[in-house]
Amino acid sequence: MTSLSRDLGRAPASLLLFPAPAVTAPLLWRSSYVCQPEEEPGGGLFGFVRAVAPAAETLLVKAIEPSDQSTAAHLDWLGSACGESVAVTEVANRFDLEALISPDWPDQLPVLCPEPLPAR
């Protein structure tokens, strides 16, 4: 099994887009937080995150399924906003995350793309 590790470091609230490895067969992608020992538990928007929490798992596939078309379009929209900011309400609406947004969230989130995104 091939392993790829990427440490994205700390950053304020933002949307970070980076290219996934080339997918030639279904691939299980795991992502997790690396909590620093000096970080106080319970603070901030993601205070529920702990280093012992299980990694988030996503199945990456080679081709977009018809049911994935709208998500792919929303990701393209985010990709077109690299280096700019987008409204949190628009992101929440497009990705059906309205129930997760609280008054603690900023109105705008910067879209960060540290590497060029591949054209689709």
C-alpha positions in Angstrom: 0.0 0.0 0.0 1.3 3.4 -1.0 1.4 6.1 1.8 1.3 9.8 1.3 1.6 12.2 4.3 1.1 15.9 4.2 1.4 18.3 7.2 -0.6 21.4 6.4 0.3 23.3 9.6 -1.9 25.6 11.6 -4.0 28.3 9.9 -7.0 30.4 10.7 -10.4 29.3 9.4 -10.1 28.8 5.7 -10.8 26.3 2.9 -7.7 24.5 1.8 -7.7 22.8 -1.6 -4.9 20.6 -2.8 -4.7 18.0 -5.5 -5.2 14.4 -4.5 -2.8 11.8 -5.9 -3.7 10.3 -9.2 -6.4 7.6 -8.8 -6.1 4.5 -10.9 -8.1 2.3 -8.6 -10.4 3.1 -5.6 -8.3 4.7 -2.9 -9.0 5.2 0.8 -8.0 8.7 1.9 -7.6 9.3 5.6 -7.1 12.7 7.1 -6.7 13.7 10.7 -5.5 16.5 13.0 -2.1 16.5 14.6 -2.9 18.2 17.9 0.0 19.9 19.7 0.5 19.0 23.3 0.4 22.6 24.4 -3.0 23.2 22.8 -5.7 23.5 25.4 -8.6 21.1 24.9 -12.1 22.6 24.2 -11.0 25.8 22.6 -12.3 27.3 19.4 -14.5 26.0 16.7 -12.8 22.7 16.5 -12.3 22.2 20.2 -13.9 18.8 20.0 -11.0 17.5 17.9 -8.5 15.3 19.8 -5.3 13.6 18.5 -6.9 10.3 19.6 -10.0 10.8 17.4 -10.2 8.4 14.4 -9.2 9.8 11.1 -11.8 10.9 8.6 -12.0 8.4 5.7 -13.0 9.2 2.2 -13.2 6.8 -0.8 -11.6 8.4 -3.9 -12.6 6.9 -7.2 -11.3 7.4 -10.7 -14.5 8.6 -12.4 -17.2 10.9 -11.2 -20.5 9.1 -10.7 -23.7 10.9 -11.8 -24.7 11.3 -8.2 -21.4 13.2 -7.6 -21.9 15.8 -10.4 -23.2 18.5 -8.1 -20.3 18.0 -5.6 -17.8 18.1 -8.4 -19.3 21.4 -9.7 -19.2 22.9 -6.2 -15.5 21.9 -5.9 -14.8 23.5 -9.3 -16.5 26.6 -8.0 -14.2 26.6 -5.0 -11.2 26.0 -7.2 -12.1 29.0 -9.3 -11.9 31.1 -6.1 -8.3 30.2 -5.2 -6.7 33.2 -3.6 -10.0 34.9 -2.9 -12.6 34.6 -0.2 -16.1 33.0 -0.3 -19.1 33.6 1.8 -19.6 30.9 4.5 -23.3 30.9 3.8 -22.7 30.1 0.1 -20.3 27.2 1.1 -22.8 25.9 3.6 -25.6 26.1 1.1 -23.7 24.3 -1.7 -22.4 21.5 0.5 -25.5 21.2 2.7 -23.7 22.2 5.8 -26.1 24.9 7.1 -26.8 23.0 10.4 -23.1 23.2 11.2 -22.7 26.9 10.9 -23.0 28.9 14.1 -22.6 32.6 14.8 -18.9 31.9 15.8 -18.1 31.3 12.1 -16.6 34.2 10.1 -18.7 35.7 7.3 -16.0 34.9 4.7 -13.4 32.1 4.3 -10.3 32.5 2.3 -9.8 29.7 -0.3 -6.2 28.6 -0.2 -4.6 26.5 -3.0 -0.9 26.0 -2.1 -0.4 23.9 -5.3 -2.0 24.3 -8.7 -5.2 22.3 -9.1 -5.4 20.0 -12.1 -7.8 20.9 -14.9 -10.7 18.6 -15.3 
